[in-house]
Amino acid sequence: MAMEGNKSTDTAAQAEVQQNQSSPRKSSPPPDNEEKTTHLRFLLSNAEAGSVIGKGGSTINDIQSESGARIQLSRNFEYFPGTSDRIIMVSGTVNDILKAIDLILSKLLQEFYVADGGEIAPESKIRLVVPNSSCGGIIGKGGAIIRSLIEDSRASIKISPQDNYYPGLHDRLVTVTGALGEQMRAVELILLKLVEDQYYHQSANAPFPYAALAYNGMNYGPNGYGGNYQNNRSPNKLQEDRSTSVTIGIADEHIGIVVGRGGRNIMEMSQLSGARIKISERGDFMSGTSDRKVTITGSQRAIRLAESMISQKVASVTER
């Protein structure tokens, strides 16, 4: 919520006081890590994303210019599975990233965490997206590392269970809650741990892969109706795992987006879902329609996931 006049000035001053009174950065990153180019991903609501982008991209350009970091946002229909939140990726050196995140969180704090009396909320949260393979370096043996991070930063740090997500999703959410300075200290400590992970940088190659996994947390069936996707095991696992085929119709003008340049999209969907996807030849339509045949072969779970991915690709065109 934006404030006007003197109230806005007071709010900005309160935010500055809160930041100064919170736990500041207590140490600089080691020289070798400080110069490394890395990245950090976290979630934003659509409203928060709009605030970060600004009118005509003015705000995001200013933040990039001031911090030296590169900032990328997933499109407005590319959400983290099970949420309606977009993903933002900040890339650069450790110090560049921390400066950009500080600017982003400070802005969001003033716009979305201001109480009716004009006071800044004492706490807010940031949800980091971290590869499951990198979470061990944050947790440590017996939780020793995460306890030390909490003690150092004075922020609450919680890591989501790794069995709550969709097939093909290899990321977990690390939720950091606290005052701005506490959040920034925790983010710094977590980022330094991630930089030490030799495999972490690979996750930057596909910063926003979630559109293929889920469309706004929904699973789209052959008739186009959505339902909540359940990641629980089917009571009849034998039936679930049995290979079968389903043929759906896709409008001929949408086949291109499903296939992708050089077949990239269809190969990616096939790999992520585990299903085989075959598209009929041009002119081979579903009976009584002008829709091309798309035959999906695999387990029921693989077919449902492939259908969801295909629906997402088509939705990305029809919603523009």
C-alpha positions as CSV (number, residue, x, y, z in Angstrom):
1,M,0.0,0.0,0.0
2,A,1.6,3.2,-1.1
3,M,1.4,6.2,1.2
4,E,1.2,9.9,0.2
5,G,2.7,13.2,1.3
6,N,4.4,13.3,4.7
7,K,3.1,9.9,5.6
8,S,5.1,8.5,2.7
9,T,8.2,10.2,4.0
10,D,7.6,8.9,7.5
11,T,7.1,5.4,6.2
12,A,10.4,5.5,4.3
13,A,12.2,6.8,7.4
14,Q,10.7,4.0,9.5
15,A,11.8,1.4,7.0
16,E,15.3,2.9,7.1
17,V,15.3,2.9,10.9
18,Q,14.1,-0.7,10.9
19,Q,16.8,-1.8,8.5
20,N,19.5,-0.1,10.5
21,Q,18.3,-1.5,13.8
22,S,18.1,-5.0,12.4
23,S,20.9,-7.5,12.2
24,P,23.3,-6.0,9.6
25,R,25.8,-7.9,7.4
26,K,28.4,-9.0,10.0
27,S,31.1,-10.1,7.6
28,S,32.1,-9.8,3.9
29,P,32.1,-12.9,1.7
30,P,35.5,-14.4,1.2
31,P,37.3,-12.8,-1.8
32,D,37.0,-15.9,-4.0
33,N,33.2,-16.2,-3.5
34,E,32.7,-12.4,-3.7
35,E,33.8,-12.4,-7.3
36,K,31.9,-15.5,-8.4
37,T,29.0,-15.0,-10.7
38,T,26.0,-16.9,-9.3
39,H,22.2,-16.5,-8.9
40,L,19.4,-16.7,-6.5
41,R,15.7,-17.4,-7.2
42,F,12.7,-16.5,-5.0
43,L,8.9,-16.1,-5.3
44,L,6.8,-13.0,-5.8
45,S,3.0,-12.6,-6.1
46,N,1.7,-11.0,-9.3
47,A,1.2,-7.7,-7.4
48,E,4.7,-7.8,-6.0
49,A,6.1,-8.6,-9.4
50,G,4.3,-5.6,-10.9
51,S,5.8,-3.4,-8.3
52,V,9.3,-4.7,-8.9
53,I,8.9,-4.2,-12.7
54,G,7.4,-0.7,-12.4
55,K,5.8,1.4,-15.2
56,G,7.4,0.5,-18.5
57,G,10.1,-1.5,-16.6
58,S,11.5,1.6,-15.0
59,T,11.8,0.2,-11.5
60,I,13.5,-3.1,-12.5
61,N,15.9,-1.1,-14.7
62,D,16.8,1.2,-11.8
63,I,17.4,-1.7,-9.5
64,Q,19.6,-3.4,-12.1
65,S,21.6,-0.2,-12.7
66,E,22.1,0.5,-9.0
67,S,23.0,-3.1,-8.0
68,G,24.9,-4.3,-11.1
69,A,22.8,-7.5,-11.0
70,R,20.7,-9.0,-13.7
71,I,17.0,-9.5,-12.8
72,Q,14.7,-11.9,-14.7
73,L,11.0,-12.6,-14.0
74,S,8.9,-15.5,-15.1
75,R,5.9,-14.6,-17.3
76,N,2.6,-13.9,-15.6
77,F,1.3,-17.4,-16.2
78,E,4.5,-19.2,-15.2
79,Y,4.0,-20.0,-11.5
80,F,5.8,-22.1,-9.1
81,P,3.8,-25.4,-8.9
82,G,1.1,-25.4,-6.3
83,T,1.1,-21.6,-6.0
84,S,0.1,-18.5,-7.9
85,D,3.5,-16.9,-7.4
86,R,6.0,-16.0,-10.1
87,I,9.7,-16.7,-9.9
88,I,12.4,-13.9,-9.9
89,M,16.0,-14.8,-10.6
90,V,18.8,-12.3,-9.6
91,S,22.2,-13.0,-11.2
92,G,25.6,-11.5,-10.6
93,T,28.3,-11.5,-8.0
94,V,27.3,-12.2,-4.4
95,N,27.4,-8.5,-3.5
96,D,25.5,-7.5,-6.6
97,I,22.8,-10.1,-5.8
98,L,22.5,-9.0,-2.1
99,K,22.3,-5.3,-3.1
100,A,19.5,-6.1,-5.6
101,I,17.5,-8.2,-3.1
102,D,17.9,-5.5,-0.5
103,L,16.5,-3.0,-2.9
104,I,13.6,-5.3,-3.9
105,L,12.7,-6.3,-0.3
106,S,12.9,-2.7,0.9
107,K,10.5,-1.6,-1.8
108,L,8.0,-4.4,-1.2
109,L,8.2,-3.8,2.6
110,Q,7.1,-0.2,2.1
111,E,4.3,-1.0,-0.4
112,F,2.9,-4.2,1.0
113,Y,3.8,-4.4,4.7
114,V,2.6,-1.0,5.9
115,A,0.0,-1.1,8.7
116,D,-3.0,1.3,8.8
117,G,-1.1,3.6,11.2
118,G,1.8,3.9,8.8
119,E,4.0,1.6,10.7
120,I,6.2,-1.0,9.0
121,A,5.3,-4.5,9.8
122,P,7.9,-6.1,12.2
123,E,8.3,-9.2,10.0
124,S,7.9,-10.3,6.5
125,K,9.0,-13.3,4.6
126,I,11.0,-14.3,1.4
127,R,10.7,-17.7,-0.1
128,L,13.9,-18.8,-1.9
129,V,13.8,-21.5,-4.6
130,V,16.6,-23.9,-3.9
131,P,17.5,-27.2,-5.8
132,N,16.8,-30.2,-3.6
133,S,20.4,-31.4,-4.2
134,S,21.7,-28.1,-2.6
135,C,19.5,-28.2,0.5
136,G,21.8,-30.6,2.3
137,G,24.5,-27.9,2.4
138,I,22.0,-25.6,4.1
139,I,20.7,-28.1,6.6
140,G,23.9,-29.8,7.6
141,K,24.4,-33.0,9.5
142,G,21.7,-33.3,12.1
143,G,20.5,-29.8,11.2
144,A,23.7,-28.2,12.6
145,I,24.2,-25.7,9.7
146,I,20.6,-24.4,9.6
147,R,20.7,-23.9,13.4
148,S,23.8,-21.9,13.1
149,L,22.3,-19.8,10.3
150,I,19.2,-19.1,12.4
151,E,21.4,-18.2,15.4
152,D,23.6,-15.8,13.3
153,S,20.8,-14.1,11.4
154,R,18.0,-14.2,14.1
155,A,15.6,-15.0,11.3
156,S,13.3,-18.0,11.0
157,I,14.5,-20.4,8.3
158,K,12.2,-23.3,7.2
159,I,12.8,-25.7,4.4
160,S,9.8,-27.4,2.8
161,P,9.6,-31.2,2.7
162,Q,11.0,-32.8,-0.4
163,D,8.0,-35.1,-1.0
164,N,5.4,-32.4,-1.4
165,Y,5.8,-31.6,-5.0
166,Y,5.2,-32.7,-8.6
167,P,7.0,-35.4,-10.6
168,G,9.9,-33.7,-12.3
169,L,10.2,-30.9,-9.8
170,H,13.6,-30.9,-8.1
171,D,13.3,-27.6,-6.1
172,R,12.3,-26.9,-2.6
173,L,11.2,-23.6,-0.9
174,V,13.4,-22.1,1.8
175,T,11.2,-19.6,3.7
176,V,13.1,-16.8,5.6
177,T,11.0,-14.8,8.0
178,G,12.1,-11.8,10.1
179,A,12.9,-8.1,10.0
180,L,14.6,-6.8,6.8
181,G,18.1,-6.9,8.2
182,E,17.5,-10.4,9.6
183,Q,16.2,-11.6,6.3
184,M,19.2,-10.1,4.4
185,R,21.7,-11.7,6.8
186,A,20.0,-15.1,6.4
187,V,19.9,-14.7,2.6
188,E,23.6,-13.8,2.6
189,L,24.5,-16.8,4.7
190,I,22.4,-19.1,2.5
191,L,23.8,-17.7,-0.7
192,L,27.3,-18.2,0.5
193,K,26.5,-21.9,1.2
194,L,25.0,-22.3,-2.3
195,V,28.0,-20.7,-4.0
196,E,30.1,-23.5,-2.4
197,D,28.0,-26.1,-4.1
198,Q,29.6,-27.0,-7.4
199,Y,26.3,-28.2,-8.8
200,Y,24.2,-25.2,-7.8
201,H,25.1,-23.0,-10.8
202,Q,23.5,-25.6,-13.1
203,S,20.0,-24.6,-12.0
204,A,20.5,-21.2,-13.7
205,N,20.3,-22.9,-17.1
206,A,16.5,-23.4,-16.7
207,P,15.4,-20.6,-14.3
208,F,11.7,-21.0,-15.0
209,P,10.9,-24.6,-15.9
210,Y,7.7,-24.8,-13.9
211,A,5.2,-23.8,-16.6
212,A,5.7,-27.2,-18.1
213,L,4.9,-28.9,-14.8
214,A,1.8,-27.1,-13.8
215,Y,-0.5,-24.3,-14.9
216,N,-1.5,-22.3,-11.8
217,G,-1.4,-25.5,-9.7
218,M,-4.0,-27.2,-11.9
219,N,-4.0,-30.4,-13.9
220,Y,-5.8,-30.2,-17.2
221,G,-7.6,-33.3,-18.5
222,P,-8.6,-34.2,-22.0
223,N,-11.8,-32.2,-21.8
224,G,-10.1,-29.1,-20.6
225,Y,-11.4,-29.2,-17.1
226,G,-9.0,-28.5,-14.3
227,G,-8.6,-30.3,-11.0
228,N,-6.2,-30.2,-8.1
229,Y,-3.2,-32.3,-8.9
230,Q,-2.6,-34.9,-6.2
231,N,1.0,-36.1,-5.7
232,N,-0.1,-38.9,-3.4
233,R,0.3,-42.5,-4.6
234,S,-2.7,-44.1,-6.2
235,P,-4.4,-46.8,-4.2
236,N,-4.2,-49.0,-7.2
237,K,-0.6,-48.5,-8.1
238,L,-0.6,-51.3,-10.7
239,Q,-3.3,-49.6,-12.6
240,E,-1.5,-46.3,-12.3
241,D,1.8,-47.6,-13.7
242,R,0.2,-49.7,-16.5
243,S,1.1,-48.2,-19.9
244,T,-1.8,-46.9,-22.0
245,S,-2.5,-44.4,-24.7
246,V,-4.8,-41.3,-24.9
247,T,-5.5,-39.2,-28.0
248,I,-6.4,-35.6,-27.6
249,G,-7.2,-32.9,-30.2
250,I,-5.1,-29.7,-30.6
251,A,-6.1,-26.9,-33.0
252,D,-3.8,-27.0,-36.0
253,E,-2.6,-23.4,-35.4
254,H,-1.4,-24.3,-31.9
255,I,0.7,-27.3,-32.9
256,G,3.7,-25.1,-33.5
257,I,3.9,-24.0,-29.9
258,V,3.5,-27.6,-28.7
259,V,6.3,-28.8,-30.9
260,G,8.6,-25.8,-30.4
261,R,11.6,-24.8,-32.5
262,G,13.4,-27.9,-33.6
263,G,11.1,-30.0,-31.5
264,R,12.4,-28.6,-28.3
265,N,9.1,-28.2,-26.5
266,I,7.8,-31.6,-27.3
267,M,11.1,-33.3,-26.3
268,E,11.2,-31.4,-23.0
269,M,7.6,-32.3,-22.2
270,S,8.3,-36.0,-23.0
271,Q,11.4,-36.0,-20.8
272,L,9.7,-34.3,-17.9
273,S,6.5,-36.4,-18.0
274,G,8.0,-39.7,-19.0
275,A,5.3,-40.1,-21.6
276,R,5.7,-40.5,-25.4
277,I,4.0,-37.7,-27.4
278,K,3.2,-38.2,-31.1
279,I,1.5,-35.7,-33.3
280,S,-0.4,-36.8,-36.4
281,E,0.6,-35.7,-39.9
282,R,-0.8,-32.5,-41.3
283,G,-4.4,-33.0,-42.5
284,D,-4.9,-36.0,-40.2
285,F,-7.6,-34.6,-37.9
286,M,-9.7,-35.9,-35.1
287,S,-13.0,-37.2,-36.4
288,G,-15.5,-34.3,-37.1
289,T,-13.0,-31.6,-36.2
290,S,-10.1,-29.6,-37.6
291,D,-7.9,-30.6,-34.6
292,R,-4.7,-32.5,-35.1
293,K,-4.3,-35.8,-33.2
294,V,-1.9,-35.8,-30.3
295,T,-1.3,-39.3,-28.9
296,I,0.2,-39.6,-25.5
297,T,1.5,-43.0,-24.3
298,G,2.7,-44.0,-20.9
299,S,1.5,-44.5,-17.3
300,Q,-1.7,-42.7,-16.2
301,R,0.4,-40.3,-14.2
302,A,2.8,-39.6,-17.1
303,I,-0.2,-39.0,-19.4
304,R,-1.9,-36.6,-16.9
305,L,1.4,-34.7,-16.6
306,A,1.9,-34.5,-20.3
307,E,-1.6,-33.3,-20.9
308,S,-1.1,-30.6,-18.3
309,M,2.1,-29.5,-20.0
310,I,0.4,-29.4,-23.4
311,S,-2.5,-27.4,-22.0
312,Q,0.0,-25.0,-20.5
313,K,1.7,-24.4,-23.8
314,V,-1.7,-23.8,-25.6
315,A,-2.8,-21.5,-22.8
316,S,0.3,-19.4,-23.2
317,V,-0.8,-18.6,-26.7
318,T,-4.5,-18.2,-26.2
319,E,-4.1,-15.8,-23.2
320,R,-1.9,-13.3,-25.0
